[in-house]
Structure formats: C-alpha cells, structure tokens
Amino acid sequence: MILTVNIGNTKITIGGYTDDHQIFSGKLHTDPLATADEYAIRIRSLLLLHGIQDSCQMEGCILGSVVPNVTPHILSALKMLAPVRVLTVGPGLKSGMRLRLDNPAQLGADLLCGIVAAVARYDGPVVVINADTALSMMAANSKKELLGGSILLSPHLSLPNMVRETAQLPQIDPNTVTHPEIISTNTTACLQSGVVLGTASMIDGMAARFTKELGLDTRFFATGSMPDSILQVCETPITYDPALILDGLYAIWKRNRK
C-alpha cells in the first residue's frame, strides 16, 4: 500500500492506494500544536478504522503540504509507523508538468497535485477549482503546462468573518441550503442566497474568463470542501472529484519511485 497525505490549513486528507486503486481515504483536523507522537496515534487510529491492521503494509508514502510548521511532525509520525521512504512534493520531484510560473517554489503542493490528476483524466485544457480555506482556480493547457490561475475568497473564510463583524446576521451552513432564491424574504434566506448563488456566479464568471483564454474545450474539475449546494447551481459544467489531490499525489509517487 502507498500512503498519500495532503496537509491543508484546515484538514489533513490521507488515502491508501494498492494496484492503482484507492482503497480508503479519511481526514484529520490540522492541529499546529500536536506533537509527532500525537499525529502518529491519530494516523494509526485512522488506518485501523479502515481495516489496515498492520502499518507495515505500507510500501511507501508521499506527502504534500501547505502548512510548513506541521510538516515535520507528520513526517516524524509517518516514520514512526513504518520504515519506508517518504517523498515530499516540492523541488526535486518530477510531476510531469512544466511550470510556467514566475516562482514555481511558491506553488502549493495541493494545487500541483490537483492539476496532475486532472491532466491525467483529460487531454485538453483543464482548470481545477480547489475549495479549502481559500478557493483557488489553476489552469493547465493540453501541452501539460501549468499556466497559473487565481485565488479567491471562499465561503469557508468569508462567511464566518461577515457574521462575526455584523450584529444581526445568523451563522449558516452552505451545505444544508436547498433551492436558494435570488429574491429572498427573510434574513437567513437572503444570506443563503448570497453565499450560494453569489459564489456560484463568481465561479461561473471566472470560468468564462478562463475559457476565453484557454479555449471552448476547457474542462473544469473541482475538489476539496466545495458545498454541493454551490456546485448544483453553477451554470458551468464542473466535475467534482474529492480524490483529485490524493490521486495526483499517487501519480507523482509513481513517477518518482525507485
């Protein structure tokens, strides 16, 4: 089994792969205060939860991270669990993509992995929408060149701040919103409409601009914690795949295995 680990600002997503198939995936909260021992216990518990009785089943591991202060603790935890080679996405690893960026070192591992997986699924231009603490849209062309993209505010970041800074707006969960109306008749419904339809309109508007740059055959993929309520009202055809980043990690591991 190959273990893939994606460390995000909010969650750590972990997946296991055998014979090119994902056999499990799970999530842990990102905790900057946790020690390597604590992370080892949590990862071990997650493996047991998914029927992985012996961590020695691990043949290798690859890690991508956008939280540098957590990365060393996770690396130490993984080495406690199994004496295997642990790859870290970054300079020195082959991804199969040409990075046409001003400073490739600034590219988040999750953004690279999402693009790697999307390009493997579709030969034409692709845009990957990654919804986490921020909402990013990264583009690649049919020549497997990562061109760059945009970073936007996401509901996960903007909604709590807006509610906190106002006296009468209620907290809502975009995941529970159904059939939002553009003309709503109470405060909660107005907020739901603004968050869901507003975010969808923002994505559609950005998608139109990406398509103008890349061509009409551009395909859009989404991953991360994007609420279904938003995806359902987007006019842009978007393929949602929660395993996109882990699949990209696994693809990079295969390209760099010895």
Secondary structure as GFF3:
##gff-version 3
##sequence-region A 1 258
A	DSSP	beta_strand	2	7	.	.	.	ID=ss1
A	DSSP	beta_strand	11	18	.	.	.	ID=ss2
A	DSSP	beta_strand	21	29	.	.	.	ID=ss3
A	DSSP	alpha_helix	36	49	.	.	.	ID=ss4
A	DSSP	three_ten_helix	55	57	.	.	.	ID=ss5
A	DSSP	beta_strand	60	65	.	.	.	ID=ss6
A	DSSP	alpha_helix	71	81	.	.	.	ID=ss7
A	DSSP	beta_strand	86	88	.	.	.	ID=ss8
A	DSSP	beta_strand	98	99	.	.	.	ID=ss9
A	DSSP	three_ten_helix	104	106	.	.	.	ID=ss10
A	DSSP	alpha_helix	109	121	.	.	.	ID=ss11
A	DSSP	beta_strand	126	131	.	.	.	ID=ss12
A	DSSP	beta_strand	134	140	.	.	.	ID=ss13
A	DSSP	beta_strand	145	153	.	.	.	ID=ss14
A	DSSP	alpha_helix	155	164	.	.	.	ID=ss15
A	DSSP	three_ten_helix	174	176	.	.	.	ID=ss16
A	DSSP	alpha_helix	187	214	.	.	.	ID=ss17
A	DSSP	beta_strand	219	224	.	.	.	ID=ss18
A	DSSP	alpha_helix	228	233	.	.	.	ID=ss19
A	DSSP	beta_strand	238	240	.	.	.	ID=ss20
A	DSSP	alpha_helix	244	256	.	.	.	ID=ss21
###
